[in-house]
Amino acid sequence: MAPAGGVLVIDKPRGPTSHDVVARVRRALGLRAVGHAGTLDPMATGVLVVAVGEATKLVPWLTAQDKTYETTIALGVETDTLDAEGREVRRVAPSPELLHELAAAREGRAAPALHAALERERTRTSQVPPAFSAIRTEGERSFVRARRGEATELPAREVKVNRLELVECRADPPLLVLRLEVGKGYYVRSLARDLAEALGTAGHLTDLRRTSSGHFSLEEAVPLDGPAGELAAGVQPLARAAARALPVARLSVAGARDARHGRRVAGEELDPRTPGPRAWLDPEGDLVAVGELGEDGYGRVLRGFVTA
């Protein structure tokens, strides 16, 4: 692995926290500078993008990328965490009408109430996060307060739903299997709560698997419990990872020199000259910085990188 670091895509198993995954990678690679891009709950499995070394500077852009999931929602019971790891707090038996719709949808027949509830979730633009979440309230993580039994009401946050598909449903036991693509800050556990409520019942996640995070997918993920050498071999080079997280701009020799010293870069030293954050690569293809073109026609460095 190049000293500059890079990105490692882990297929997280059920059980460990995202912090546990980072600790395992730190031990395996013998490096302190390791972080992750997008928390997965202990119950959840699948793609966890881990940034190593200089790539930790890419985390804000890696985290901002859309993510895809496959999930199973059990209907009739709500837990305090809104997933199978939590304590049951509410039981609302699905109505006969809902069970009839689930059976009808399973057989390919009309299920208007179910499909209307799904359509509402497809058009959702704001969502209340679960109380058991890492969001800070009054200087403390929400899940810490929730574990103490304190009532925590988090404000709704803006969310984006690109795609929400019904994969399977059953009436006995009542459940829904969904596939979805969502933006940053979306909680699939909140989907279980809100969708179940729209259907007149309660619900919680029994399974959640992240299948992609941005352009990083399960097909390239390595197992967490593999040998250290396998983890090291799976680290993708810094420039390649940046080019998958951001659009790319090429710097001239002079532009690369200025960017490495944190100086403004003349617009003619950048290609293309378009707005928005971009991964700035030098003529050899090494990552120099994440930068953006200003209204004055000069590029400015947002984050600089030390390459091998």
Helices and strands as residue ranges (DSSP letters): E 5-12, H 18-29, E 34-36, E 45-53, G 54-58, H 59-63, E 67-75, E 77-79, E 88-91, H 96-106, H 112-122, E 126-127, E 136-137, E 140-141, H 142-147, E 157-158, E 161-171, E 174-182, H 188-198, E 203-213, E 216-217, G 218-220, E 222-223, H 228-233, E 236-237, H 238-245, E 248-251, H 253-260, E 265-266, G 267-269, E 270-271, E 278-281, E 287-293, E 298-304
